[in-house]
Amino acid sequence: MSDYDLYYWPIPFRGQFVRAVLAYAGKSWREHDGAAIAKLKDGPLAQMPAPFMGPPVLIDKKADVALSQTSAILLYLGETLNLLPPDPASRALSIKITADAVDVIDDLTLDGGRLMWTKPRWKAFQPRLAKWMSLFEETARRRGGDYFFGEQPGIADIVTATLWSTMGERFPALQAMLDETAPLTAALTRRVAALPALAKLAAKARHDYGEAYCGGQIEASLRKVMGM
């Protein structure tokens, strides 16, 4: 029997953050297909395990807790799986890092496909993307260790590694940009992504989803502006 139920589309986008945390913690989860997600999403609010506009939705079956919104789910998992640092300031910074990761993918997809990428729009976005990378880099520089907090990976490390490794694997130009702009972040990403549980999850994502990233027309436009 699985520990959690996860409702998320069959792509390695924002739901991959949740999958990565669960995988690292050695937890099991059951995923629901697109039809089940659509039925729940378009159905009555009273029948939703947690009120939501879009997935992910996570159900902790043992605790009988259901949550929506990626950042809320990550905070809950950080708390319940002991993946947050002990002091309040570091805990807040850890959650800030995970929220930044969610913001990066929202930016990269123009708020989930509100607009499509064009070459002028993509060119204008490059300094902003570089600044995002630099924000993670400066945080890594200030922390000064192998991981953001302490000697073991926490939720901030797992989410950071999942953000950049998933993106970089599917878009080599963005991996090259990260290597140049944020070498400490790139090194942290490789270090954490190589952990057995996360490497296994990445291989499964490649098998299950192929080259897919965020899906739909927004991914098609993103690949087009990068010459893919």
Buried (B, 14 or more C-beta within 10 A) or exposed (E): EEBBBBBBBBBBBBBBBBBBBBBBBEBEBEBBEEEEBEEBBEEEEEEBBBEBEBBBBBBBBEEEBBBBBBBEBBBBBBEBBEBBBEEEEBBEBBBBBBBBBBEBBBEBBBEEBEEBBEEEEBEEBEEEBBEBBBBBBEBBEEBEEBBBBBEEBBBBBBBBBBBBBBBBBBBEEBBEBBBEBBEBBBEBBBBBBEBEBBBEBBEEBBEEBEEBBBBBEBBEBBBBBBEE
